[in-house]
Amino acid sequence: MGLPLRTITRPTEIPWSALVGRTLAVDGNNMLYQFLATIRSADGRPFTDRAGRVTAHLIGLLYRTTSWLEQRILPVWVFDGAPPELKAGTLRTRFLAKERAQEAWQEALAAGDLETARRKAAQTSRLTRPMIAEAVEVLHALGLPTVQAPSEGEAQGARMAESGVVWASASEDYDSLLFGTPRLVRGLASRPSRQGAQAAQLIEREHLLNELGISQDELILLGLIMGTDFNDGVRGYGPKKALKLVQKHLGWAETLRSVGLAPADVEEAAEIFRHPAVAEVPRPVFGEPNEEELRRLLVTEHDFSDDRVSGAMRRIENAPRKKATPLPAPGHQSVLDAFPTEGS
């Protein structure tokens, strides 16, 4: 779901060249869901191999990851572990929404309304454990490290960025900010422009907090009032209204009481953001792609064309060495040299 903070954030637009040589903790589940939702046929049916197995997640992973590597961006894919118990309600709501979307998709197909069918089909996407396992195998064949989070992948990525294991978190959701990431990169799911056009967005947490005039704990409070994956929000409170309330700095208990909540109602959810279940991991090491293994996984197992895999490998191998473009304000990192062999 993710927090709808777009209206109260002002991200810095950055070119892909500003990410050269930087390691990013990619929200793996979030990214694969996007591939499953968008890579579909005209009527919304998912792409499959001859055995009927869905392949959209692998198609998206191959092309998007190849694009990043071609641009000398270093992704470390982080995958969700067991969800917190408080997330059960959110997961149930999502399941029911998918069921309704499935029915609406079939009705649209029967009516010949392909536009509606494709839109509804995107809402039926399901990411399974076998799909994630396949994705991990492909990533390892590309020479890329992966991390299995003990719980929320966004929390794990935020911790990795905070400890300096990676440079930033990469996700389309804003929850990473509540988990404490110092930097959030959005827009990585889009196709990078070969002309160097603006393609990604950078949010620096400290800059955001200063701009909004609130603390990290108040940012968590704002999220809890709106509603997160771990608690129901207060009816009628969107990002702007919640922000105005939090900016009064009434204190945690008084702010909650003013919207009809007791501190005990949200304390457990707040602790998930303050002290999430994460693992301490070493700096990632990037290896050489294994073209033979990649062909086995994609061509032999899932009917990808050999030309597609060969083309992806050539793009990676022929990527020009380049230096990073200095980040626009409020960025303050030094320019990095060409593609390294270990995380930076």
FITI-66489 format. One record per residue (C-alpha): residue in one letter; chain; residue number from 0; x, y, z. Coordinates in Angstrom, 2 decimals, padded with zeros to 5 digits. Layout:
+-------+------+------+---------+---------+---------+
! marza ! kero ! keza !      xx !      yy !      zz !
+-------+------+------+---------+---------+---------+
!     a !    A !  NUM !       X !       Y !       Z !
...
+-------+------+------+---------+---------+---------+
This chain:
+-------+------+------+---------+---------+---------+
! marza ! kero ! keza !      xx !      yy !      zz !
+-------+------+------+---------+---------+---------+
!     m !    A !    0 !  000.00 !  000.00 !  000.00 !
!     g !    A !    1 !  002.56 !  002.56 !  001.08 !
!     l !    A !    2 !  002.03 !  005.96 !  002.65 !
!     p !    A !    3 !  000.64 !  008.63 !  000.28 !
!     l !    A !    4 !  003.21 !  011.32 !  001.10 !
!     r !    A !    5 !  003.61 !  012.65 ! -002.44 !
!     t !    A !    6 !  001.71 !  015.89 ! -001.76 !
!     i !    A !    7 !  003.97 !  016.94 !  001.13 !
!     t !    A !    8 !  007.35 !  015.97 ! -000.32 !
!     r !    A !    9 !  009.45 !  017.81 ! -002.86 !
!     p !    A !   10 !  011.95 !  015.30 ! -004.23 !
!     t !    A !   11 !  015.01 !  016.36 ! -006.15 !
!     e !    A !   12 !  014.90 !  015.31 ! -009.79 !
!     i !    A !   13 !  018.17 !  013.59 ! -010.69 !
!     p !    A !   14 !  019.62 !  012.18 ! -013.92 !
!     w !    A !   15 !  020.63 !  008.54 ! -014.05 !
!     s !    A !   16 !  024.24 !  009.69 ! -014.30 !
!     a !    A !   17 !  024.01 !  010.94 ! -010.69 !
!     l !    A !   18 !  023.64 !  007.30 ! -009.58 !
!     v !    A !   19 !  026.73 !  005.96 ! -011.33 !
!     g !    A !   20 !  028.67 !  003.68 ! -009.02 !
!     r !    A !   21 !  026.17 !  003.98 ! -006.18 !
!     t !    A !   22 !  024.79 !  000.96 ! -004.37 !
!     l !    A !   23 !  021.04 !  000.94 ! -003.83 !
!     a !    A !   24 !  018.97 ! -001.37 ! -001.62 !
!     v !    A !   25 !  016.12 ! -002.20 ! -003.98 !
!     d !    A !   26 !  012.72 ! -003.06 ! -002.48 !
!     g !    A !   27 !  012.52 ! -006.42 ! -004.26 !
!     n !    A !   28 !  008.91 ! -007.34 ! -003.53 !
!     n !    A !   29 !  007.72 ! -003.87 ! -004.48 !
!     m !    A !   30 !  009.64 ! -003.95 ! -007.75 !
!     l !    A !   31 !  008.50 ! -007.44 ! -008.78 !
!     y !    A !   32 !  004.88 ! -006.52 ! -008.06 !
!     q !    A !   33 !  005.24 ! -003.60 ! -010.46 !
!     f !    A !   34 !  006.52 ! -005.91 ! -013.18 !
!     l !    A !   35 !  003.65 ! -008.35 ! -012.62 !
!     a !    A !   36 !  001.12 ! -005.51 ! -012.80 !
!     t !    A !   37 !  002.45 ! -003.76 ! -015.89 !
!     i !    A !   38 !  003.97 ! -006.46 ! -018.11 !
!     r !    A !   39 !  000.82 ! -007.98 ! -019.52 !
!     s !    A !   40 ! -000.89 ! -008.58 ! -022.84 !
!     a !    A !   41 ! -003.45 ! -006.13 ! -024.26 !
!     d !    A !   42 ! -006.33 ! -007.89 ! -022.50 !
!     g !    A !   43 ! -004.48 ! -008.06 ! -019.18 !
!     r !    A !   44 ! -003.44 ! -011.70 ! -019.31 !
!     p !    A !   45 ! -000.03 ! -012.33 ! -017.75 !
!     f !    A !   46 !  002.83 ! -013.48 ! -019.97 !
!     t !    A !   47 !  003.66 ! -017.15 ! -019.41 !
!     d !    A !   48 !  006.05 ! -019.81 ! -020.67 !
!     r !    A !   49 !  004.93 ! -022.99 ! -022.45 !
!     a !    A !   50 !  004.26 ! -024.65 ! -019.10 !
!     g !    A !   51 !  001.85 ! -021.87 ! -018.15 !
!     r !    A !   52 !  004.16 ! -020.33 ! -015.54 !
!     v !    A !   53 !  004.03 ! -016.53 ! -015.22 !
!     t !    A !   54 !  007.22 ! -014.87 ! -016.48 !
!     a !    A !   55 !  006.44 ! -011.13 ! -016.24 !
!     h !    A !   56 !  008.54 ! -010.77 ! -013.08 !
!     l !    A !   57 !  011.54 ! -012.29 ! -014.85 !
!     i !    A !   58 !  011.03 ! -010.21 ! -018.01 !
!     g !    A !   59 !  010.96 ! -007.01 ! -015.99 !
!     l !    A !   60 !  013.84 ! -008.07 ! -013.78 !
!     l !    A !   61 !  016.11 ! -008.87 ! -016.75 !
!     y !    A !   62 !  015.44 ! -005.67 ! -018.66 !
!     r !    A !   63 !  015.35 ! -003.27 ! -015.75 !
!     t !    A !   64 !  018.41 ! -004.72 ! -014.03 !
!     t !    A !   65 !  020.27 ! -004.72 ! -017.32 !
!     s !    A !   66 !  019.38 ! -001.05 ! -017.76 !
!     w !    A !   67 !  020.77 ! -000.23 ! -014.30 !
!     l !    A !   68 !  023.99 ! -002.14 ! -014.89 !
!     e !    A !   69 !  024.36 ! -000.51 ! -018.29 !
!     q !    A !   70 !  024.14 !  002.83 ! -016.47 !
!     r !    A !   71 !  026.66 !  001.56 ! -013.86 !
!     i !    A !   72 !  024.06 !  001.58 ! -011.06 !
!     l !    A !   73 !  024.60 ! -001.15 ! -008.45 !
!     p !    A !   74 !  021.37 ! -002.74 ! -007.14 !
!     v !    A !   75 !  021.23 ! -004.94 ! -004.06 !
!     w !    A !   76 !  017.82 ! -006.62 ! -004.12 !
!     v !    A !   77 !  016.22 ! -006.98 ! -000.69 !
!     f !    A !   78 !  013.26 ! -009.32 ! -000.20 !
!     d !    A !   79 !  010.59 ! -009.46 !  002.51 !
!     g !    A !   80 !  010.65 ! -012.02 !  005.27 !
!     a !    A !   81 !  007.80 ! -012.86 !  007.65 !
!     p !    A !   82 !  005.40 ! -009.91 !  008.01 !
!     p !    A !   83 !  004.67 ! -008.48 !  011.47 !
!     e !    A !   84 !  001.46 ! -009.79 !  013.01 !
!     l !    A !   85 ! -000.02 ! -006.30 !  012.85 !
!     k !    A !   86 !  000.12 ! -006.50 !  009.04 !
!     a !    A !   87 ! -002.42 ! -009.33 !  008.90 !
!     g !    A !   88 ! -005.35 ! -006.95 !  008.42 !
!     t !    A !   89 ! -003.64 ! -005.16 !  005.55 !
!     l !    A !   90 ! -002.78 ! -008.44 !  003.85 !
!     r !    A !   91 ! -006.36 ! -009.64 !  004.20 !
!     t !    A !   92 ! -007.66 ! -006.40 !  002.69 !
!     r !    A !   93 ! -005.26 ! -006.76 ! -000.24 !
!     f !    A !   94 ! -006.35 ! -010.36 ! -000.81 !
!     l !    A !   95 ! -010.02 ! -009.38 ! -000.95 !
!     a !    A !   96 ! -009.24 ! -006.49 ! -003.30 !
!     k !    A !   97 ! -007.48 ! -008.90 ! -005.67 !
!     e !    A !   98 ! -010.50 ! -011.22 ! -005.59 !
!     r !    A !   99 ! -012.81 ! -008.35 ! -006.55 !
!     a !    A !  100 ! -010.43 ! -007.23 ! -009.28 !
!     q !    A !  101 ! -010.32 ! -010.78 ! -010.66 !
!     e !    A !  102 ! -014.10 ! -010.81 ! -011.02 !
!     a !    A !  103 ! -014.12 ! -007.34 ! -012.61 !
!     w !    A !  104 ! -011.40 ! -008.41 ! -015.06 !
!     q !    A !  105 ! -013.38 ! -011.46 ! -016.21 !
!     e !    A !  106 ! -016.52 ! -009.34 ! -016.61 !
!     a !    A !  107 ! -014.63 ! -006.78 ! -018.69 !
!     l !    A !  108 ! -013.17 ! -009.54 ! -020.88 !
!     a !    A !  109 ! -016.63 ! -010.98 ! -021.47 !
!     a !    A !  110 ! -017.88 ! -007.52 ! -022.45 !
!     g !    A !  111 ! -014.94 ! -006.94 ! -024.80 !
!     d !    A !  112 ! -013.77 ! -003.91 ! -022.81 !
!     l !    A !  113 ! -010.02 ! -004.44 ! -023.13 !
!     e !    A !  114 ! -009.05 ! -001.12 ! -021.54 !
!     t !    A !  115 ! -010.93 ! -001.92 ! -018.33 !
!     a !    A !  116 ! -009.79 ! -005.54 ! -018.49 !
!     r !    A !  117 ! -006.14 ! -004.59 ! -018.56 !
!     r !    A !  118 ! -006.55 ! -002.07 ! -015.73 !
!     k !    A !  119 ! -008.38 ! -004.57 ! -013.52 !
!     a !    A !  120 ! -005.96 ! -007.36 ! -014.38 !
!     a !    A !  121 ! -003.07 ! -005.28 ! -013.05 !
!     q !    A !  122 ! -004.81 ! -005.24 ! -009.66 !
!     t !    A !  123 ! -004.89 ! -009.05 ! -009.49 !
!     s !    A !  124 ! -001.11 ! -009.50 ! -009.39 !
!     r !    A !  125 !  000.17 ! -012.09 ! -006.94 !
!     l !    A !  126 !  003.82 ! -012.54 ! -006.04 !
!     t !    A !  127 !  004.56 ! -016.08 ! -004.83 !
!     r !    A !  128 !  007.53 ! -017.59 ! -003.02 !
!     p !    A !  129 !  008.54 ! -019.63 ! -006.12 !
!     m !    A !  130 !  008.56 ! -016.40 ! -008.16 !
!     i !    A !  131 !  010.88 ! -014.75 ! -005.65 !
!     a !    A !  132 !  013.13 ! -017.82 ! -005.63 !
!     e !    A !  133 !  013.34 ! -017.65 ! -009.45 !
!     a !    A !  134 !  014.17 ! -013.94 ! -009.28 !
!     v !    A !  135 !  016.97 ! -014.57 ! -006.76 !
!     e !    A !  136 !  018.50 ! -017.22 ! -009.04 !
!     v !    A !  137 !  018.47 ! -014.85 ! -012.01 !
!     l !    A !  138 !  019.99 ! -012.03 ! -009.95 !
!     h !    A !  139 !  022.79 ! -014.29 ! -008.75 !
!     a !    A !  140 !  023.42 ! -015.38 ! -012.34 !
!     l !    A !  141 !  023.83 ! -011.69 ! -013.17 !
!     g !    A !  142 !  026.45 ! -011.42 ! -010.44 !
!     l !    A !  143 !  024.24 ! -009.40 ! -008.13 !
!     p !    A !  144 !  023.90 ! -009.85 ! -004.36 !
!     t !    A !  145 !  020.53 ! -010.30 ! -002.68 !
!     v !    A !  146 !  019.46 ! -009.94 !  000.95 !
!     q !    A !  147 !  016.70 ! -011.88 !  002.68 !
!     a !    A !  148 !  015.18 ! -009.60 !  005.30 !
!     p !    A !  149 !  013.92 ! -011.18 !  008.53 !
!     s !    A !  150 !  010.72 ! -009.15 !  008.14 !
!     e !    A !  151 !  009.94 ! -005.99 !  006.14 !
!     g !    A !  152 !  012.27 ! -005.51 !  003.16 !
!     e !    A !  153 !  011.91 ! -001.72 !  003.33 !
!     a !    A !  154 !  013.06 ! -001.75 !  006.94 !
!     q !    A !  155 !  016.07 ! -003.88 !  006.01 !
!     g !    A !  156 !  017.00 ! -001.58 !  003.13 !
!     a !    A !  157 !  016.65 !  001.48 !  005.36 !
!     r !    A !  158 !  018.98 ! -000.08 !  007.93 !
!     m !    A !  159 !  021.53 ! -000.90 !  005.23 !
!     a !    A !  160 !  021.47 !  002.71 !  004.02 !
!     e !    A !  161 !  021.64 !  004.08 !  007.55 !
!     s !    A !  162 !  024.69 !  001.94 !  008.38 !
!     g !    A !  163 !  026.46 !  002.85 !  005.14 !
!     v !    A !  164 !  026.33 ! -000.64 !  003.64 !
!     v !    A !  165 !  024.52 !  000.92 !  000.66 !
!     w !    A !  166 !  024.10 !  004.52 ! -000.41 !
!     a !    A !  167 !  020.30 !  004.69 ! -000.46 !
!     s !    A !  168 !  017.03 !  002.77 ! -000.37 !
!     a !    A !  169 !  015.19 !  002.39 ! -003.67 !
!     s !    A !  170 !  011.41 !  001.97 ! -003.56 !
!     e !    A !  171 !  008.26 !  003.53 ! -004.94 !
!     d !    A !  172 !  006.78 !  003.60 ! -001.42 !
!     y !    A !  173 !  007.58 !  006.26 !  001.16 !
!     d !    A !  174 !  007.58 !  003.89 !  004.14 !
!     s !    A !  175 !  011.38 !  003.65 !  003.94 !
!     l !    A !  176 !  011.53 !  007.20 !  005.35 !
!     l !    A !  177 !  009.60 !  006.14 !  008.46 !
!     f !    A !  178 !  012.01 !  003.23 !  008.84 !
!     g !    A !  179 !  014.87 !  005.74 !  008.90 !
!     t !    A !  180 !  016.59 !  005.59 !  005.52 !
!     p !    A !  181 !  018.79 !  008.67 !  005.04 !
!     r !    A !  182 !  018.03 !  008.67 !  001.30 !
!     l !    A !  183 !  015.16 !  007.34 ! -000.78 !
!     v !    A !  184 !  015.40 !  006.97 ! -004.56 !
!     r !    A !  185 !  012.12 !  006.67 ! -006.45 !
!     g !    A !  186 !  011.48 !  006.11 ! -010.15 !
!     l !    A !  187 !  013.95 !  003.28 ! -010.73 !
!     a !    A !  188 !  011.19 !  001.20 ! -012.29 !
!     s !    A !  189 !  011.06 !  003.63 ! -015.23 !
!     r !    A !  190 !  013.27 !  003.15 ! -018.27 !
!     p !    A !  191 !  016.44 !  005.24 ! -018.16 !
!     s !    A !  192 !  016.89 !  007.68 ! -021.02 !
!     r !    A !  193 !  019.97 !  007.30 ! -023.18 !
!     q !    A !  194 !  019.91 !  011.08 ! -023.58 !
!     g !    A !  195 !  020.42 !  011.54 ! -019.82 !
!     a !    A !  196 !  016.98 !  013.03 ! -019.16 !
!     q !    A !  197 !  015.69 !  013.36 ! -015.62 !
!     a !    A !  198 !  014.55 !  009.88 ! -014.69 !
!     a !    A !  199 !  014.68 !  009.42 ! -010.93 !
!     q !    A !  200 !  013.80 !  011.26 ! -007.74 !
!     l !    A !  201 !  015.87 !  011.63 ! -004.58 !
!     i !    A !  202 !  014.45 !  012.41 ! -001.13 !
!     e !    A !  203 !  016.96 !  013.07 !  001.64 !
!     r !    A !  204 !  015.29 !  012.41 !  004.97 !
!     e !    A !  205 !  017.03 !  015.11 !  007.01 !
!     h !    A !  206 !  016.27 !  017.70 !  004.36 !
!     l !    A !  207 !  012.63 !  016.57 !  004.28 !
!     l !    A !  208 !  012.29 !  016.77 !  008.07 !
!     n !    A !  209 !  013.83 !  020.25 !  008.11 !
!     e !    A !  210 !  011.55 !  021.38 !  005.32 !
!     l !    A !  211 !  008.46 !  020.07 !  007.09 !
!     g !    A !  212 !  009.65 !  021.31 !  010.49 !
!     i !    A !  213 !  009.14 !  017.98 !  012.24 !
!     s !    A !  214 !  011.28 !  015.29 !  013.88 !
!     q !    A !  215 !  011.70 !  011.67 !  012.83 !
!     d !    A !  216 !  009.36 !  010.56 !  015.62 !
!     e !    A !  217 !  006.79 !  013.11 !  014.43 !
!     l !    A !  218 !  007.11 !  011.73 !  010.90 !
!     i !    A !  219 !  006.18 !  008.32 !  012.30 !
!     l !    A !  220 !  003.32 !  009.96 !  014.20 !
!     l !    A !  221 !  002.10 !  011.57 !  010.97 !
!     g !    A !  222 !  002.09 !  008.17 !  009.28 !
!     l !    A !  223 !  000.18 !  006.52 !  012.11 !
!     i !    A !  224 ! -002.53 !  009.19 !  012.01 !
!     m !    A !  225 ! -002.94 !  008.64 !  008.26 !
!     g !    A !  226 ! -002.75 !  004.87 !  008.60 !
!     t !    A !  227 !  000.04 !  002.43 !  007.78 !
!     d !    A !  228 !  000.33 ! -001.25 !  006.94 !
!     f !    A !  229 !  000.29 ! -001.87 !  010.69 !
!     n !    A !  230 ! -002.60 !  000.31 !  011.91 !
!     d !    A !  231 ! -005.81 !  001.93 !  010.75 !
!     g !    A !  232 ! -005.58 !  005.67 !  010.34 !
!     v !    A !  233 ! -008.01 !  008.32 !  011.54 !
!     r !    A !  234 ! -010.85 !  008.94 !  009.13 !
!     g !    A !  235 ! -010.55 !  012.28 !  007.33 !
!     y !    A !  236 ! -006.81 !  012.73 !  007.88 !
!     g !    A !  237 ! -004.77 !  012.85 !  004.69 !
!     p !    A !  238 ! -001.13 !  013.95 !  004.47 !
!     k !    A !  239 ! -001.75 !  017.72 !  004.51 !
!     k !    A !  240 ! -004.23 !  017.69 !  007.39 !
!     a !    A !  241 ! -002.11 !  015.27 !  009.41 !
!     l !    A !  242 !  000.99 !  017.38 !  008.80 !
!     k !    A !  243 ! -000.70 !  020.55 !  010.04 !
!     l !    A !  244 ! -001.65 !  018.76 !  013.25 !
!     v !    A !  245 !  001.81 !  017.29 !  013.83 !
!     q !    A !  246 !  003.44 !  020.66 !  013.15 !
!     k !    A !  247 !  001.71 !  022.02 !  016.26 !
!     h !    A !  248 !  004.20 !  019.95 !  018.30 !
!     l !    A !  249 !  001.64 !  019.07 !  020.95 !
!     g !    A !  250 !  003.55 !  015.98 !  021.95 !
!     w !    A !  251 !  002.90 !  012.34 !  021.12 !
!     a !    A !  252 !  000.11 !  011.66 !  023.65 !
!     e !    A !  253 ! -001.72 !  014.97 !  023.22 !
!     t !    A !  254 ! -001.65 !  014.75 !  019.42 !
!     l !    A !  255 ! -003.11 !  011.26 !  019.48 !
!     r !    A !  256 ! -005.80 !  012.19 !  021.98 !
!     s !    A !  257 ! -006.81 !  015.13 !  019.78 !
!     v !    A !  258 ! -007.78 !  012.67 !  017.02 !
!     g !    A !  259 ! -009.45 !  010.19 !  019.36 !
!     l !    A !  260 ! -006.59 !  007.74 !  019.82 !
!     a !    A !  261 ! -004.86 !  006.56 !  022.96 !
!     p !    A !  262 ! -001.04 !  006.16 !  022.77 !
!     a !    A !  263 ! -001.46 !  002.47 !  023.54 !
!     d !    A !  264 ! -003.54 !  002.10 !  020.36 !
!     v !    A !  265 ! -000.55 !  002.74 !  018.10 !
!     e !    A !  266 !  002.49 !  002.07 !  020.27 !
!     e !    A !  267 !  003.13 ! -001.40 !  018.85 !
!     a !    A !  268 !  002.89 ! -000.08 !  015.29 !
!     a !    A !  269 !  005.21 !  002.81 !  016.16 !
!     e !    A !  270 !  007.80 !  000.37 !  017.52 !
!     i !    A !  271 !  007.86 ! -001.48 !  014.19 !
!     f !    A !  272 !  009.11 !  001.73 !  012.57 !
!     r !    A !  273 !  011.42 !  002.73 !  015.43 !
!     h !    A !  274 !  012.98 ! -000.68 !  016.02 !
!     p !    A !  275 !  012.15 ! -002.98 !  013.09 !
!     a !    A !  276 !  013.37 ! -006.54 !  012.80 !
!     v !    A !  277 !  016.48 ! -006.25 !  010.61 !
!     a !    A !  278 !  019.74 ! -008.11 !  010.08 !
!     e !    A !  279 !  023.20 ! -006.58 !  010.04 !
!     v !    A !  280 !  024.76 ! -007.45 !  006.68 !
!     p !    A !  281 !  028.24 ! -006.81 !  005.24 !
!     r !    A !  282 !  028.99 ! -004.56 !  002.30 !
!     p !    A !  283 !  027.71 ! -006.23 ! -000.86 !
!     v !    A !  284 !  030.15 ! -007.79 ! -003.31 !
!     f !    A !  285 !  029.30 ! -007.80 ! -007.00 !
!     g !    A !  286 !  030.49 ! -010.68 ! -009.15 !
!     e !    A !  287 !  030.75 ! -011.43 ! -012.84 !
!     p !    A !  288 !  027.61 ! -012.48 ! -014.75 !
!     n !    A !  289 !  027.33 ! -016.19 ! -015.54 !
!     e !    A !  290 !  025.91 ! -016.22 ! -019.06 !
!     e !    A !  291 !  025.59 ! -020.01 ! -019.22 !
!     e !    A !  292 !  023.54 ! -020.11 ! -015.98 !
!     l !    A !  293 !  021.42 ! -017.17 ! -017.13 !
!     r !    A !  294 !  020.59 ! -019.03 ! -020.34 !
!     r !    A !  295 !  019.65 ! -022.14 ! -018.37 !
!     l !    A !  296 !  017.31 ! -020.19 ! -016.11 !
!     l !    A !  297 !  015.66 ! -018.06 ! -018.78 !
!     v !    A !  298 !  016.00 ! -019.79 ! -022.15 !
!     t !    A !  299 !  015.85 ! -023.45 ! -021.10 !
!     e !    A !  300 !  013.52 ! -023.13 ! -018.12 !
!     h !    A !  301 !  011.23 ! -020.29 ! -019.21 !
!     d !    A !  302 !  011.38 ! -020.09 ! -023.03 !
!     f !    A !  303 !  013.10 ! -016.70 ! -023.30 !
!     s !    A !  304 !  014.69 ! -016.15 ! -026.70 !
!     d !    A !  305 !  018.42 ! -016.67 ! -026.79 !
!     d !    A !  306 !  018.79 ! -013.33 ! -028.56 !
!     r !    A !  307 !  017.17 ! -011.51 ! -025.64 !
!     v !    A !  308 !  019.60 ! -012.96 ! -023.14 !
!     s !    A !  309 !  022.58 ! -012.41 ! -025.43 !
!     g !    A !  310 !  021.52 ! -008.82 ! -026.01 !
!     a !    A !  311 !  021.22 ! -008.18 ! -022.28 !
!     m !    A !  312 !  024.69 ! -009.58 ! -021.65 !
!     r !    A !  313 !  026.23 ! -007.47 ! -024.42 !
!     r !    A !  314 !  024.64 ! -004.32 ! -023.01 !
!     i !    A !  315 !  026.24 ! -004.99 ! -019.64 !
!     e !    A !  316 !  029.63 ! -005.88 ! -021.08 !
!     n !    A !  317 !  029.74 ! -002.90 ! -023.45 !
!     a !    A !  318 !  028.57 ! -000.28 ! -020.96 !
!     p !    A !  319 !  030.99 !  002.66 ! -021.11 !
!     r !    A !  320 !  032.98 !  003.53 ! -018.02 !
!     k !    A !  321 !  031.75 !  006.83 ! -016.70 !
!     k !    A !  322 !  031.80 !  009.07 ! -013.67 !
!     a !    A !  323 !  028.87 !  010.23 ! -011.62 !
!     t !    A !  324 !  027.25 !  013.58 ! -012.22 !
!     p !    A !  325 !  027.32 !  015.66 ! -009.01 !
!     l !    A !  326 !  023.97 !  015.48 ! -007.24 !
!     p !    A !  327 !  021.76 !  018.57 ! -007.33 !
!     a !    A !  328 !  021.04 !  020.33 ! -004.03 !
!     p !    A !  329 !  020.38 !  019.18 ! -001.39 !
!     g !    A !  330 !  022.69 !  016.32 ! -002.38 !
!     h !    A !  331 !  026.15 !  016.53 ! -000.85 !
!     q !    A !  332 !  027.99 !  013.36 ! -001.86 !
!     s !    A !  333 !  031.29 !  013.52 ! -003.69 !
!     v !    A !  334 !  031.52 !  012.42 ! -007.30 !
!     l !    A !  335 !  032.28 !  008.71 ! -007.54 !
!     d !    A !  336 !  034.64 !  007.04 ! -009.96 !
!     a !    A !  337 !  033.78 !  004.33 ! -012.43 !
!     f !    A !  338 !  031.94 !  001.09 ! -011.73 !
!     p !    A !  339 !  033.55 ! -000.63 ! -008.72 !
!     t !    A !  340 !  033.65 ! -004.32 ! -007.88 !
!     e !    A !  341 !  032.35 ! -003.89 ! -004.33 !
!     g !    A !  342 !  029.59 ! -001.80 ! -002.77 !
!     s !    A !  343 !  030.25 !  001.85 ! -002.12 !
+-------+------+------+---------+---------+---------+
